[in-house]
Amino acid sequence: MATYKEIQAFVREKYGFTVKTCWIADMKKICGLSDRVAPNRISLTEKTNPCPHEKREAILDAFSFFKMIK
């Protein structure tokens, strides 16, 4: 599984913007890749910074590139 830094570097190089780690975590949760909650998360029920819809495709492309999803 790719690290957050590797995913950020891939998206920055291919799409020209930097993704936040909370966006990656949100997309991992949506794709079923993460089953734990970050220890520094403020609320277990609310997302303060969910991934914007226009950035999701780039993150999914990175997941595919690193073979995290099919």
Backbone atoms as SQL, in Angstrom:
CREATE TABLE atoms (id INTEGER PRIMARY KEY, chain TEXT, resi INTEGER, resn TEXT, atom TEXT, x REAL, y REAL, z REAL);
INSERT INTO atoms VALUES
  (1, 'A', 1, 'MET', 'N', 0.851, -1.175, 0.000),
  (2, 'A', 1, 'MET', 'CA', 0.000, 0.000, 0.000),
  (3, 'A', 1, 'MET', 'C', 0.896, 1.238, 0.000),
  (4, 'A', 2, 'ALA', 'N', 0.519, 2.203, -0.794),
  (5, 'A', 2, 'ALA', 'CA', 1.299, 3.432, -0.929),
  (6, 'A', 2, 'ALA', 'C', 1.143, 4.320, 0.300),
  (7, 'A', 3, 'THR', 'N', 2.165, 5.106, 0.566),
  (8, 'A', 3, 'THR', 'CA', 2.092, 6.052, 1.677),
  (9, 'A', 3, 'THR', 'C', 1.354, 7.314, 1.224),
  (10, 'A', 4, 'TYR', 'N', 0.953, 8.099, 2.190),
  (11, 'A', 4, 'TYR', 'CA', 0.277, 9.355, 1.876),
  (12, 'A', 4, 'TYR', 'C', 1.192, 10.264, 1.068),
  (13, 'A', 5, 'LYS', 'N', 2.472, 10.285, 1.404),
  (14, 'A', 5, 'LYS', 'CA', 3.441, 11.122, 0.673),
  (15, 'A', 5, 'LYS', 'C', 3.543, 10.685, -0.787),
  (16, 'A', 6, 'GLU', 'N', 3.533, 9.388, -1.035),
  (17, 'A', 6, 'GLU', 'CA', 3.606, 8.886, -2.413),
  (18, 'A', 6, 'GLU', 'C', 2.359, 9.271, -3.200),
  (19, 'A', 7, 'ILE', 'N', 1.211, 9.168, -2.558),
  (20, 'A', 7, 'ILE', 'CA', -0.047, 9.558, -3.214),
  (21, 'A', 7, 'ILE', 'C', -0.047, 11.046, -3.513),
  (22, 'A', 8, 'GLN', 'N', 0.388, 11.860, -2.547),
  (23, 'A', 8, 'GLN', 'CA', 0.452, 13.308, -2.762),
  (24, 'A', 8, 'GLN', 'C', 1.403, 13.650, -3.901),
  (25, 'A', 9, 'ALA', 'N', 2.550, 13.001, -3.950),
  (26, 'A', 9, 'ALA', 'CA', 3.531, 13.271, -5.012),
  (27, 'A', 9, 'ALA', 'C', 2.973, 12.891, -6.374),
  (28, 'A', 10, 'PHE', 'N', 2.294, 11.747, -6.467),
  (29, 'A', 10, 'PHE', 'CA', 1.696, 11.302, -7.726),
  (30, 'A', 10, 'PHE', 'C', 0.677, 12.316, -8.228),
  (31, 'A', 11, 'VAL', 'N', -0.229, 12.739, -7.344),
  (32, 'A', 11, 'VAL', 'CA', -1.275, 13.689, -7.748),
  (33, 'A', 11, 'VAL', 'C', -0.665, 15.038, -8.113),
  (34, 'A', 12, 'ARG', 'N', 0.329, 15.495, -7.357),
  (35, 'A', 12, 'ARG', 'CA', 0.971, 16.780, -7.635),
  (36, 'A', 12, 'ARG', 'C', 1.631, 16.758, -9.011),
  (37, 'A', 13, 'GLU', 'N', 2.313, 15.651, -9.320),
  (38, 'A', 13, 'GLU', 'CA', 3.019, 15.549, -10.596),
  (39, 'A', 13, 'GLU', 'C', 2.056, 15.420, -11.775),
  (40, 'A', 14, 'LYS', 'N', 1.011, 14.602, -11.621),
  (41, 'A', 14, 'LYS', 'CA', 0.117, 14.340, -12.735),
  (42, 'A', 14, 'LYS', 'C', -0.978, 15.396, -12.900),
  (43, 'A', 15, 'TYR', 'N', -1.505, 15.916, -11.780),
  (44, 'A', 15, 'TYR', 'CA', -2.656, 16.820, -11.844),
  (45, 'A', 15, 'TYR', 'C', -2.334, 18.265, -11.467),
  (46, 'A', 16, 'GLY', 'N', -1.178, 18.507, -10.879),
  (47, 'A', 16, 'GLY', 'CA', -0.755, 19.869, -10.599),
  (48, 'A', 16, 'GLY', 'C', -1.329, 20.509, -9.347),
  (49, 'A', 17, 'PHE', 'N', -1.852, 19.719, -8.429),
  (50, 'A', 17, 'PHE', 'CA', -2.299, 20.277, -7.152),
  (51, 'A', 17, 'PHE', 'C', -1.941, 19.301, -6.044),
  (52, 'A', 18, 'THR', 'N', -1.900, 19.813, -4.823),
  (53, 'A', 18, 'THR', 'CA', -1.548, 18.997, -3.671),
  (54, 'A', 18, 'THR', 'C', -2.812, 18.610, -2.918),
  (55, 'A', 19, 'VAL', 'N', -2.935, 17.322, -2.616),
  (56, 'A', 19, 'VAL', 'CA', -4.095, 16.858, -1.865),
  (57, 'A', 19, 'VAL', 'C', -3.766, 16.845, -0.380),
  (58, 'A', 20, 'LYS', 'N', -4.767, 17.115, 0.423),
  (59, 'A', 20, 'LYS', 'CA', -4.605, 17.073, 1.873),
  (60, 'A', 20, 'LYS', 'C', -4.681, 15.626, 2.336),
  (61, 'A', 21, 'THR', 'N', -3.979, 15.339, 3.415),
  (62, 'A', 21, 'THR', 'CA', -3.997, 13.977, 3.938),
  (63, 'A', 21, 'THR', 'C', -5.400, 13.573, 4.392),
  (64, 'A', 22, 'CYS', 'N', -6.189, 14.527, 4.865),
  (65, 'A', 22, 'CYS', 'CA', -7.552, 14.199, 5.287),
  (66, 'A', 22, 'CYS', 'C', -8.413, 13.807, 4.088),
  (67, 'A', 23, 'TRP', 'N', -8.122, 14.338, 2.905),
  (68, 'A', 23, 'TRP', 'CA', -8.851, 13.931, 1.698),
  (69, 'A', 23, 'TRP', 'C', -8.503, 12.487, 1.349),
  (70, 'A', 24, 'ILE', 'N', -7.222, 12.137, 1.476),
  (71, 'A', 24, 'ILE', 'CA', -6.806, 10.764, 1.197),
  (72, 'A', 24, 'ILE', 'C', -7.470, 9.815, 2.181),
  (73, 'A', 25, 'ALA', 'N', -7.479, 10.180, 3.448),
  (74, 'A', 25, 'ALA', 'CA', -8.112, 9.339, 4.471),
  (75, 'A', 25, 'ALA', 'C', -9.604, 9.178, 4.188),
  (76, 'A', 26, 'ASP', 'N', -10.258, 10.248, 3.766),
  (77, 'A', 26, 'ASP', 'CA', -11.687, 10.186, 3.444),
  (78, 'A', 26, 'ASP', 'C', -11.927, 9.245, 2.277),
  (79, 'A', 27, 'MET', 'N', -11.103, 9.324, 1.250),
  (80, 'A', 27, 'MET', 'CA', -11.265, 8.456, 0.086),
  (81, 'A', 27, 'MET', 'C', -10.938, 6.999, 0.424),
  (82, 'A', 28, 'LYS', 'N', -9.966, 6.774, 1.314),
  (83, 'A', 28, 'LYS', 'CA', -9.671, 5.416, 1.745),
  (84, 'A', 28, 'LYS', 'C', -10.869, 4.828, 2.484),
  (85, 'A', 29, 'LYS', 'N', -11.521, 5.636, 3.281),
  (86, 'A', 29, 'LYS', 'CA', -12.713, 5.189, 4.006),
  (87, 'A', 29, 'LYS', 'C', -13.838, 4.864, 3.025),
  (88, 'A', 30, 'ILE', 'N', -14.045, 5.717, 2.035),
  (89, 'A', 30, 'ILE', 'CA', -15.089, 5.498, 1.026),
  (90, 'A', 30, 'ILE', 'C', -14.826, 4.211, 0.250),
  (91, 'A', 31, 'CYS', 'N', -13.552, 3.945, -0.068),
  (92, 'A', 31, 'CYS', 'CA', -13.187, 2.751, -0.843),
  (93, 'A', 31, 'CYS', 'C', -13.059, 1.499, 0.020),
  (94, 'A', 32, 'GLY', 'N', -13.208, 1.642, 1.320),
  (95, 'A', 32, 'GLY', 'CA', -13.106, 0.492, 2.209),
  (96, 'A', 32, 'GLY', 'C', -11.682, 0.054, 2.487),
  (97, 'A', 33, 'LEU', 'N', -10.729, 0.948, 2.323),
  (98, 'A', 33, 'LEU', 'CA', -9.323, 0.609, 2.530),
  (99, 'A', 33, 'LEU', 'C', -8.851, 0.864, 3.954),
  (100, 'A', 34, 'SER', 'N', -9.631, 1.582, 4.737),
  (101, 'A', 34, 'SER', 'CA', -9.221, 1.923, 6.089),
  (102, 'A', 34, 'SER', 'C', -10.311, 1.501, 7.061),
  (103, 'A', 35, 'ASP', 'N', -9.906, 0.793, 8.110),
  (104, 'A', 35, 'ASP', 'CA', -10.885, 0.376, 9.095),
  (105, 'A', 35, 'ASP', 'C', -10.598, 0.938, 10.481),
  (106, 'A', 36, 'ARG', 'N', -9.677, 1.886, 10.546),
  (107, 'A', 36, 'ARG', 'CA', -9.367, 2.484, 11.844),
  (108, 'A', 36, 'ARG', 'C', -9.631, 3.985, 11.804),
  (109, 'A', 37, 'VAL', 'N', -9.753, 4.560, 12.979),
  (110, 'A', 37, 'VAL', 'CA', -9.975, 5.998, 13.113),
  (111, 'A', 37, 'VAL', 'C', -8.678, 6.620, 13.602),
  (112, 'A', 38, 'ALA', 'N', -8.291, 7.721, 13.000),
  (113, 'A', 38, 'ALA', 'CA', -7.057, 8.401, 13.394),
  (114, 'A', 38, 'ALA', 'C', -7.136, 8.813, 14.865),
  (115, 'A', 39, 'PRO', 'N', -6.051, 8.660, 15.602),
  (116, 'A', 39, 'PRO', 'CA', -6.081, 8.987, 17.031),
  (117, 'A', 39, 'PRO', 'C', -6.276, 10.478, 17.316),
  (118, 'A', 40, 'ASN', 'N', -5.980, 11.329, 16.347),
  (119, 'A', 40, 'ASN', 'CA', -6.125, 12.768, 16.565),
  (120, 'A', 40, 'ASN', 'C', -7.438, 13.320, 16.005),
  (121, 'A', 41, 'ARG', 'N', -8.347, 12.440, 15.617),
  (122, 'A', 41, 'ARG', 'CA', -9.621, 12.883, 15.054),
  (123, 'A', 41, 'ARG', 'C', -10.471, 13.518, 16.141),
  (124, 'A', 42, 'ILE', 'N', -11.031, 14.672, 15.850),
  (125, 'A', 42, 'ILE', 'CA', -11.778, 15.440, 16.836),
  (126, 'A', 42, 'ILE', 'C', -13.134, 14.802, 17.120),
  (127, 'A', 43, 'SER', 'N', -13.855, 14.448, 16.083),
  (128, 'A', 43, 'SER', 'CA', -15.180, 13.866, 16.250),
  (129, 'A', 43, 'SER', 'C', -15.274, 12.563, 15.469),
  (130, 'A', 44, 'LEU', 'N', -15.875, 11.560, 16.073),
  (131, 'A', 44, 'LEU', 'CA', -16.007, 10.273, 15.404),
  (132, 'A', 44, 'LEU', 'C', -17.137, 10.266, 14.388),
  (133, 'A', 45, 'THR', 'N', -18.066, 11.203, 14.505),
  (134, 'A', 45, 'THR', 'CA', -19.229, 11.209, 13.620),
  (135, 'A', 45, 'THR', 'C', -19.161, 12.255, 12.519),
  (136, 'A', 46, 'GLU', 'N', -18.432, 13.328, 12.721),
  (137, 'A', 46, 'GLU', 'CA', -18.378, 14.413, 11.742),
  (138, 'A', 46, 'GLU', 'C', -17.034, 14.434, 11.019),
  (139, 'A', 47, 'LYS', 'N', -17.085, 14.817, 9.760),
  (140, 'A', 47, 'LYS', 'CA', -15.873, 15.036, 8.975),
  (141, 'A', 47, 'LYS', 'C', -15.708, 16.540, 8.816),
  (142, 'A', 48, 'THR', 'N', -14.587, 17.063, 9.268),
  (143, 'A', 48, 'THR', 'CA', -14.380, 18.501, 9.152),
  (144, 'A', 48, 'THR', 'C', -13.872, 18.896, 7.777),
  (145, 'A', 49, 'ASN', 'N', -13.123, 18.008, 7.119),
  (146, 'A', 49, 'ASN', 'CA', -12.583, 18.297, 5.791),
  (147, 'A', 49, 'ASN', 'C', -12.767, 17.101, 4.863),
  (148, 'A', 50, 'PRO', 'N', -14.005, 16.810, 4.444),
  (149, 'A', 50, 'PRO', 'CA', -14.181, 15.705, 3.502),
  (150, 'A', 50, 'PRO', 'C', -13.571, 16.060, 2.146),
  (151, 'A', 51, 'CYS', 'N', -13.264, 15.043, 1.372),
  (152, 'A', 51, 'CYS', 'CA', -12.659, 15.258, 0.063),
  (153, 'A', 51, 'CYS', 'C', -13.655, 15.921, -0.876),
  (154, 'A', 52, 'PRO', 'N', -13.271, 17.042, -1.515),
  (155, 'A', 52, 'PRO', 'CA', -14.165, 17.690, -2.481),
  (156, 'A', 52, 'PRO', 'C', -14.416, 16.776, -3.682),
  (157, 'A', 53, 'HIS', 'N', -15.606, 16.845, -4.223),
  (158, 'A', 53, 'HIS', 'CA', -15.981, 15.974, -5.340),
  (159, 'A', 53, 'HIS', 'C', -15.059, 16.141, -6.546),
  (160, 'A', 54, 'GLU', 'N', -14.581, 17.349, -6.801),
  (161, 'A', 54, 'GLU', 'CA', -13.747, 17.579, -7.974),
  (162, 'A', 54, 'GLU', 'C', -12.325, 17.025, -7.805),
  (163, 'A', 55, 'LYS', 'N', -11.923, 16.652, -6.599),
  (164, 'A', 55, 'LYS', 'CA', -10.583, 16.102, -6.345),
  (165, 'A', 55, 'LYS', 'C', -10.596, 14.579, -6.239),
  (166, 'A', 56, 'ARG', 'N', -11.762, 13.973, -6.136),
  (167, 'A', 56, 'ARG', 'CA', -11.868, 12.538, -5.900),
  (168, 'A', 56, 'ARG', 'C', -11.275, 11.704, -7.034),
  (169, 'A', 57, 'GLU', 'N', -11.509, 12.101, -8.265),
  (170, 'A', 57, 'GLU', 'CA', -11.032, 11.314, -9.406),
  (171, 'A', 57, 'GLU', 'C', -9.507, 11.214, -9.408),
  (172, 'A', 58, 'ALA', 'N', -8.815, 12.289, -9.044),
  (173, 'A', 58, 'ALA', 'CA', -7.352, 12.275, -9.017),
  (174, 'A', 58, 'ALA', 'C', -6.842, 11.316, -7.944),
  (175, 'A', 59, 'ILE', 'N', -7.479, 11.299, -6.801),
  (176, 'A', 59, 'ILE', 'CA', -7.067, 10.404, -5.720),
  (177, 'A', 59, 'ILE', 'C', -7.367, 8.953, -6.094),
  (178, 'A', 60, 'LEU', 'N', -8.517, 8.717, -6.702),
  (179, 'A', 60, 'LEU', 'CA', -8.837, 7.367, -7.157),
  (180, 'A', 60, 'LEU', 'C', -7.847, 6.893, -8.216),
  (181, 'A', 61, 'ASP', 'N', -7.399, 7.799, -9.075),
  (182, 'A', 61, 'ASP', 'CA', -6.389, 7.458, -10.073),
  (183, 'A', 61, 'ASP', 'C', -5.089, 7.042, -9.383),
  (184, 'A', 62, 'ALA', 'N', -4.712, 7.759, -8.330),
  (185, 'A', 62, 'ALA', 'CA', -3.509, 7.403, -7.576),
  (186, 'A', 62, 'ALA', 'C', -3.678, 6.036, -6.914),
  (187, 'A', 63, 'PHE', 'N', -4.852, 5.765, -6.358),
  (188, 'A', 63, 'PHE', 'CA', -5.107, 4.456, -5.753),
  (189, 'A', 63, 'PHE', 'C', -4.956, 3.352, -6.796),
  (190, 'A', 64, 'SER', 'N', -5.474, 3.592, -7.985),
  (191, 'A', 64, 'SER', 'CA', -5.360, 2.607, -9.065),
  (192, 'A', 64, 'SER', 'C', -3.906, 2.422, -9.487),
  (193, 'A', 65, 'PHE', 'N', -3.184, 3.520, -9.602),
  (194, 'A', 65, 'PHE', 'CA', -1.780, 3.460, -10.017),
  (195, 'A', 65, 'PHE', 'C', -0.954, 2.623, -9.030),
  (196, 'A', 66, 'PHE', 'N', -1.213, 2.794, -7.737),
  (197, 'A', 66, 'PHE', 'CA', -0.482, 2.054, -6.716),
  (198, 'A', 66, 'PHE', 'C', -1.125, 0.699, -6.398),
  (199, 'A', 67, 'LYS', 'N', -2.108, 0.302, -7.224),
  (200, 'A', 67, 'LYS', 'CA', -2.780, -0.996, -7.099),
  (201, 'A', 67, 'LYS', 'C', -3.432, -1.199, -5.729),
  (202, 'A', 68, 'MET', 'N', -3.983, -0.111, -5.199),
  (203, 'A', 68, 'MET', 'CA', -4.714, -0.192, -3.945),
  (204, 'A', 68, 'MET', 'C', -6.168, -0.574, -4.213),
  (205, 'A', 69, 'ILE', 'N', -6.655, -0.234, -5.435),
  (206, 'A', 69, 'ILE', 'CA', -7.985, -0.621, -5.890),
  (207, 'A', 69, 'ILE', 'C', -7.857, -1.116, -7.322),
  (208, 'A', 70, 'LYS', 'N', -8.897, -1.774, -7.804),
  (209, 'A', 70, 'LYS', 'CA', -8.869, -2.275, -9.175),
  (210, 'A', 70, 'LYS', 'C', -9.475, -1.284, -10.126);
